[in-house]
Structure formats: C-alpha cells, structure tokens
Amino acid sequence: MNSPLRLLREQNRSVIAAALLAHDGALIEASSDGALEDTLCSFVAALRSLSERTLAELGGGTLDTMILAGDSATLLFADAGPERVLAALVSDRAPLGLALSDLRNTARTYAEVR
C-alpha cells in the first residue's frame, strides 16, 4: 500500500518533499528525493512552538496551517492529528491553492488514522 505522503507527491508533482512529524520535531515518515529531513525536523519544532505562542498571545486561536514563501520554494505546514504536523516543500511555480488543498487532504488522512 502506498503511504499518503507518497500519494501526495505522485498526485501533485510540485511537491518536492513531504514529511509527517511529531510536534517536537521527531520524524515519523518522510518522502523526498534528498536529505531534507534533518533540517525540516528541527525547523518544524522551533517554528511551531513560536507560532503557537504568538497566536495565543495575539488571540488568534489555535494554529492550523503555516505558509512560508521563498523565492524558489514554499514550505507548507498543516496539523495532521494530535501532536503531529504534515510539512511539504513545494516548487515556487506550484499553484499554491492546489498545493495547500492537497496538503490538508493528506493531513486529514493521517488525522483519521491516528
């Protein structure tokens, strides 16, 4: 059976890499052509913690999705159930709405499995 991460990359060719991580940054599953996992794990843990605190202090509710757009790629994060986050690095040419929709659908798949 194909993993949801592999299906995400097959269905949306603009996804360069994807990973399912624990909120503390521990890698649960990854699908990439390179070795981005270590960098992504530590980055997610730090950024998620800071973002959650900032939203709480500003009265913005709970963190659901993050988008970090660079000049050559975009990094997307979405909650994937309790204590998990799904991250995807997508090409700068990717239709952002479609990439975000695909990411959220994959995150829902993981949330339902627990």
C-alpha positions, -999 to 999 in steps of 0.1 A, spaced: 0 0 0 13 35 -9 17 59 20 -3 91 20 30 110 16 40 91 -15 5 96 -29 7 133 -22 40 135 -42 26 114 -70 -6 134 -74 10 168 -71 43 169 -90 51 203 -75 57 187 -41 94 184 -38 94 167 -3 69 159 24 72 147 60 50 137 89 65 149 121 57 150 158 52 185 173 86 181 190 102 176 156 107 138 157 104 123 122 75 99 118 76 94 80 92 112 50 91 112 13 118 131 -6 145 127 -32 171 143 -9 182 146 27 159 174 38 145 155 68 170 166 95 167 203 87 130 201 84 126 183 117 144 208 138 129 237 119 93 225 124 97 221 162 111 256 167 87 273 143 56 256 155 63 264 192 70 300 184 39 303 161 16 287 187 27 311 214 24 341 192 -11 332 181 -21 326 217 -8 360 228 -25 378 199 -58 360 205 -55 343 171 -68 309 182 -51 276 176 -25 270 149 -38 251 119 -17 260 88 15 278 81 29 291 48 65 302 43 71 315 8 106 319 -5 118 330 -39 124 294 -51 101 273 -30 72 274 -5 71 254 28 36 244 39 26 230 73 -8 216 84 -20 198 115 -23 161 110 -39 149 142 -30 152 178 7 160 182 15 157 145 22 181 117 25 175 80 51 195 61 56 199 24 82 218 3 66 228 -30 80 244 -61 78 282 -65 58 275 -97 32 255 -78 -4 267 -77 -5 275 -40 -42 269 -35 -40 234 -50 -8 225 -31 -25 237 2 -57 217 -6 -37 186 -13 -16 190 19 -48 195 40 -64 164 24 -33 143 32 -32 157 67 -68 147 72 -60 112 61 -33 110 88 -56 125 114 -83 99 107 -57 70 111 -42 84 144 
